[in-house]
Amino acid sequence: MRRHYFAATLAAVALATSLGGCATWDSMSARQKSTAVGAAVGGVTGAAVTNGNVLGTVGGAAIGGFIGDEVGKRR
């Protein structure tokens, strides 16, 4: 049970940190916004799937950022 709380806390901190970095959201292009959202969602998903494993979180953020970037290219 304790691992689940740690994973949830880690995911919440990762999301808050990534959204805090988007303080200048209005001046970002659609591609940059897609990349940021993809990285945040990927990081949270990676943390949830791997029960808070750091490599899973970072890997999820990297994959999510890449997918978000690709989606943002098409806009």
C-alpha positions as CSV (number, residue, x, y, z in Angstrom):
1,M,0.0,0.0,0.0
2,R,2.8,2.4,0.8
3,R,4.3,2.0,-2.7
4,H,1.0,3.2,-4.2
5,Y,1.0,6.4,-2.1
6,F,4.6,7.0,-3.2
7,A,3.7,6.5,-6.8
8,A,0.7,8.8,-6.6
9,T,2.7,11.5,-4.8
10,L,5.5,11.2,-7.4
11,A,2.9,11.5,-10.2
12,A,1.3,14.6,-8.6
13,V,4.7,16.2,-8.1
14,A,5.7,15.5,-11.7
15,L,2.5,16.9,-13.0
16,A,2.7,20.1,-10.8
17,T,6.3,20.6,-11.9
18,S,5.6,20.2,-15.5
19,L,2.6,22.5,-15.4
20,G,4.6,25.0,-13.4
21,G,7.1,25.2,-16.2
22,C,4.3,26.2,-18.5
23,A,3.8,29.6,-16.9
24,T,4.2,31.2,-20.3
25,W,1.6,29.0,-21.9
26,D,0.1,31.8,-24.0
27,S,3.4,32.5,-25.8
28,M,4.0,28.9,-26.7
29,S,3.3,27.4,-30.2
30,A,0.8,24.6,-30.6
31,R,3.7,22.2,-31.1
32,Q,5.3,23.2,-27.9
33,K,2.0,22.9,-26.0
34,S,1.4,19.5,-27.4
35,T,4.9,18.4,-26.4
36,A,4.5,19.7,-22.8
37,V,1.1,18.0,-22.4
38,G,2.4,14.8,-23.9
39,A,5.4,14.7,-21.6
40,A,3.2,15.4,-18.5
41,V,0.6,12.7,-19.4
42,G,3.4,10.3,-20.4
43,G,5.2,10.8,-17.1
44,V,2.1,10.3,-15.0
45,T,1.2,7.2,-17.0
46,G,4.7,5.8,-16.8
47,A,4.7,6.3,-13.0
48,A,1.3,4.7,-12.6
49,V,2.1,1.7,-14.8
50,T,5.5,1.0,-13.2
51,N,4.4,1.7,-9.6
52,G,6.5,4.8,-9.3
53,N,9.7,3.5,-10.9
54,V,11.9,6.4,-11.9
55,L,12.9,4.9,-15.2
56,G,9.3,4.2,-16.0
57,T,8.3,7.8,-15.2
58,V,11.2,9.4,-17.2
59,G,10.6,6.9,-20.1
60,G,6.9,7.7,-20.1
61,A,7.6,11.4,-20.2
62,A,10.1,11.0,-23.0
63,I,7.7,8.9,-25.1
64,G,4.8,11.2,-24.3
65,G,6.8,14.3,-25.2
66,F,7.8,12.7,-28.5
67,I,4.2,11.7,-29.4
68,G,3.0,15.2,-28.4
69,D,5.7,16.7,-30.6
70,E,4.6,14.6,-33.6
71,V,0.9,15.5,-33.0
72,G,1.9,19.2,-32.7
73,K,3.6,19.1,-36.1
74,R,0.4,18.3,-37.8
75,R,-1.5,21.4,-36.5
